[in-house]
Amino acid sequence: MTNSIETLPTPRHTDPADAPPLRWGILAPGVIANDFVDALRAHTRQQVVAVGSRTLERAAAFAARHGFERAYGSYEELVADPDVDVVYVASPHSEHAAHAHLVIAAGKHVLIEKPMAVTAAEARGIAEAARAAGVFAMEAMWTRYLPQTDIARQLLADGMLGEVKVVTADFGGAAAYDPAGRLWAPALAGGALLDIGVYVVSWASFALGAPESVIATGELAPTGVDAQVALVLTSPGGGQALLSTSLLSGTPSLGSISGTAGRIETDSPFWGPSGIRFHGSGGTVLHWADPFGRPYRQGMSYEAAALARYVTDGLTDSPLHPLDEAITTLQTIDEARRQVGYRSAAGGAQ
Ligand SMILES: NC(=O)c1ccc[n+]([C@@H]2O[C@H](COP(=O)([O-])OP(=O)(O)OC[C@H]3O[C@@H](n4cnc5c(N)ncnc54)[C@H](OP(=O)(O)O)[C@@H]3O)[C@@H](O)[C@H]2O)c1
C-alpha cells in the first residue's frame, strides 16, 4: 500500500476557551490539582468554584491561592455543594474508586485522575455507577485531547498508515525513593505501571485497541510495587506494541505508530503538548510542531474543555476516551502487575 499527502491534517478543537463553562469542584488539593486549576484559569472559561480537602486548613490555603472562596474540610461537603457541576478527583490511585463513587452518588459529573482506578474491576464498578446515575464520567487521560493526538487520530482514520503493525512508547522518570510516598507505597497503589505506565498502555490502545496477549517483565522496588516494566502487547490483528515505563530513569518519552504504508513519530513528550512527524511512502516527511503555547501540564486545559463540551451536549461518556477503554487499559495493567509479581497493600501478589 502507498500513500501521499502534502500537508498534515489540521487539529480540531485547538482553543480550550471555546468550550462552554462548567462549575468545577476540586477533590484533593495536591500537586496535580494545583496545576490543573492553573491550566483552567490560564486557558479556559471553566469556573473553579470550590475545593474539598481532608483538612479545612489545606482547602482554605488552596482556595486562597487560586482566588475563590468555597473551601470544605471534607470531600462529602464538596460533593454536596449545589453550585458544583463537575468534580475533579485528584487523590492518590488507591482512593480513586471510593472518591469517584462519592461524586457519582451525589449526582455530579466526574473527571478522575489517571489511572481511573487501581484495577479493571474497580473501574468497571465506577462505570456502572455512572451509567446508572446518568452522569458523565471520564479518566483524565489528557493525552487523548491534545492537538498532536488529533493529527494522529485523523491520519489513522484516513488510512494513511495502512495496517498498524508496530507501536512503541516509553515513559520514565527517575523518582526519589520514598517508601511512604504515593509513587512507592503499596497502600497508595504506587508503581510505574499505574502511575505513568498507564500512558504507554493507553497509547498502544489508541493505535491497536485492546491486546489479546500481554507479556511483561520488570523489577520491583523494595516496597513490592513495580519500579520498571517492559511490555509486549499483541493485538488480535497481529499488531504489536513495545512499551517501557520506569521510575528509575528518565527515558525519551516518545511514541510511534508504524503501519504498512507509513508511520508517525511524536516529539517528546508524547503524553503532553509537543509535535508529530509523519513518514509517508516515497520519502515524504511532514512535521508539525505545537504552536499553541500551552506547554506541559497546561495541556490539561484541552481535556477539561472536551469534558465541558460533552456534558453540555448531554453525553455521559467520552467518544475519544470511553470508559470501556479505560477499563481494558487497566485489564492490561492488571495482567502486567500480576506477571511482574507486584505486591499489593495486603502483602500478597496483587
Ligand atoms: N495528569 C498528570 O500529568 C498527572 C501528574 C501527576 C499526578 N497525576 C495524578 O494525580 C493524582 C494525584 O497525584 P499528586 O501528585 O497530585 O498527589 P499529591 O500531591 O500527593 O496529592 C494528592 C492529594 O490527595 C489527598 N489524599 C486523599 N487521600 C489521601 C491519602 N490516603 N494519602 C495521601 N493523600 C491523600 C491529599 O489532599 P488532602 O488531604 O488535602 O485532601 C493529597 O494532597 C494521581 O492519580 C496521579 O497519578 C497526574
The ligand as an ORCA input file, in Angstrom:
! r2SCAN-3c Opt
* xyz 0 1
  N      -2.088     14.392     34.633
  C      -0.851     14.429     35.083
  O       0.090     14.860     34.389
  C      -0.555     13.965     36.475
  C       0.642     14.316     37.079
  C       0.857     13.941     38.407
  C      -0.084     13.187     39.072
  N      -1.232     12.817     38.437
  C      -2.243     12.017     39.125
  O      -2.897     12.852     40.072
  C      -3.243     12.111     41.235
  C      -2.650     12.791     42.459
  O      -1.268     12.941     42.294
  P      -0.468     14.149     43.009
  O       0.925     14.082     42.516
  O      -1.221     15.407     42.858
  O      -0.522     13.663     44.529
  P      -0.376     14.511     45.854
  O       0.369     15.778     45.595
  O       0.116     13.591     46.901
  O      -1.876     14.951     46.199
  C      -2.864     14.005     46.465
  C      -3.843     14.609     47.456
  O      -4.815     13.594     47.771
  C      -5.323     13.801     49.072
  N      -5.435     12.486     49.700
  C      -6.597     11.825     49.927
  N      -6.372     10.641     50.493
  C      -5.036     10.546     50.654
  C      -4.198      9.543     51.213
  N      -4.693      8.412     51.703
  N      -2.878      9.768     51.216
  C      -2.360     10.897     50.712
  N      -3.113     11.890     50.173
  C      -4.431     11.713     50.155
  C      -4.405     14.793     49.759
  O      -5.116     16.016     49.867
  P      -5.983     16.400     51.162
  O      -5.514     15.535     52.292
  O      -5.672     17.848     51.361
  O      -7.405     16.157     50.825
  C      -3.246     14.998     48.800
  O      -2.802     16.326     48.753
  C      -2.749     10.683     40.958
  O      -3.802      9.953     40.401
  C      -1.660     10.874     39.920
  O      -1.433      9.733     39.113
  C      -1.490     13.214     37.159
*
